[in-house]
Amino acid sequence: MYEFIINKKEDSSGTGEHEVHSLRTVCRSMPDKENQISLGFHAHCQSALHQAKLKYPQWKVDGCAHCAPNCHTR
């Protein structure tokens, strides 16, 4: 099980996404602590992404290309 977070802020690419990140690795695009919202522990990023979409249905949610590449779709 790994801990995942979602970025409170939209990504800087201009697409309006809030990225899900895994805390198991060092990620070069990890948001600052004050912009992290815990999604808890999950066996894989798909579960964390699903939880993020349920918790924040108004947000566009995607996995980070660097630390959650299996969930990065955009």
N, C-alpha and C positions, 0 to 999 in steps of 0.2 A: 504494500500500500504506500502511496506517495501523497504528499500534501500538494494541493493545487490552490491557486489564487486567481482572481479576475481583477483586471485593471479598472479602477473607477473612471479613469479618463479614456476618452476615445484615442485610438492610435493616431500617429502623426501622418499617416499616408493620405488622410483626407476621406477615407471610405466610411468613417464613423463607427468602426468596430471597437469592441472592448475585448481584449485578448485574454485567454486563459493561459496561465503559466504553471509549469511544474517547478516545485522548490527542490526537487531532487538533484538538479544540475545547476551549474552557474550559467545564467542566461544573459547574453549581452543586451537584451532589450527588456530586462526585468524592470517593472515600474518601481519608483521610490516607495518606501514602506507606507507613507501616508496615503498612497493611491492603491494599496492592495486590500482586497476583500477576500477573506478566507472562504474557500469552498470545501474545506475539510480534506479528509483522506479518501482516496479512490484507488482502485486497482489499475485503472487506465484513464487516459484523457477523455475518452468518449463519455464515461460516466460523469466526470467533472464538467464537461461541456453541456451535457444534458441537464445537470443540476443548475448550471448558470443560466440556461435558457428558461428553466422553470422559475427561478428566482427573479430574473430580470427580463421578462418577456418583451419589454419595450426597447431593449438594447439589441443591436446586431452583435452577435458573439461568435468568435472564431478562436481556434487554437493558435498559439505562437509557432511560427515557422522554425524557431530555433530549439525550444525546449519541449514543445508538444507537436512535433511535425505530423504525427498521425492524425491530428485533428485540425490541421491547417488546411483550409479549403479555398481561401480567396487570395 
